[in-house]
Amino acid sequence: MLDARARYIYIRDELMAENYFEIESNQYVLEETKESGKTKLDVIVNKENICIANFDEKKRCGFFKDGSTSGMKKCSDHIVFIRNGDSWKICIIEMKTTVNGDTWRAVKQKVRASFLNCLAIAAVLGLPIVETETEVYTTYEHEKFGVNKPKLGERYTDLKKDEWDKHRIPVHIAGDYNNDYDAGRIYFKHTAYKLERDLDTNQLEGVLVLS
């Protein structure tokens, strides 16, 4: 019988693009290097894991639409797959300086694109994913939701009260059956992680422990 670990290690190391994954470790330094949102995050993982740094800059599945209207063009900044017993979960990390209604909508689209691309990668590696255990982390300095105005044709949702404050993020992956808003959505656990700015480096810094 094919050993599951041997399969994913072989495919990861021999068949995937060079340097697509970080060298497996229990600690990673994940960064956003754009001047407008420079961030350095020390990520500690105490379990077997697979890390994809700078996921948004790497090639992903070519069978998704890449236009802006589909929301599949951009992905989140970093991904960590973590093993929990016989299954694996996906941890999605998005780095922001300021979060408001518009940036939160963009985060949700990036999370959906990241999640679906991660499912494809996990299938190739042979990693059994429990979708509902997916976790999303947004690092930020300022939260400025203010008054939320829905876009034309969009159902009103208080993004801060109903999503941000409830530590959950919806991912729309199916039709809204019978006009049921939640019928086509999965809600993932969301952690908003406020970082501090280092005045010497002028970048946001913090430590995130994943388990």
Helices and strands as residue ranges (DSSP letters): H 4-10, I 11-15, E 27-32, G 35-37, E 39-45, E 49-52, G 55-57, E 78-84, E 87-95, E 98-99, H 101-125, G 131-133, E 135-140, E 142-143, I 159-164, E 168-172, G 177-179, G 181-184, E 185-194, E 196-198, E 203-210
